[in-house]
């Protein structure tokens, strides 16, 4: 009887622990993607910033902080000079431990472009 209970309980406990670990990793990866988007956005908002520099900044942040946590990262940067805003979107995947739980990541950040005006 004890063996049967053990055979039934152990897989349920392993599944429960794996599910909790999956959500923890997903939460941490989402925060990392959000931080990378903010870092790239700060770079894109500079007066002398560019989309390529901001994209590299976001990709470098992910590579240094969690290359194994955000898989297949894509950093999309838009500097709208007419609207004077910058917008960054980071997409990727978190590692998957449990099948059936979505692991797609998406984080955005943005703000106004930095500009200088001559004093009067």
Secondary structure, DSSP 8 states (H G I E B T S, - for coil): -HHHHHHHHHHHHHHHHHHHHHHHHHHHHHHHHHHHHHHHHHHHHSTT--HHHHHHHHHHHHHHHHTTTSEEEEEEEEEETTTTEEEEEEEEE---SSTTS--EEEEEEEEE--------
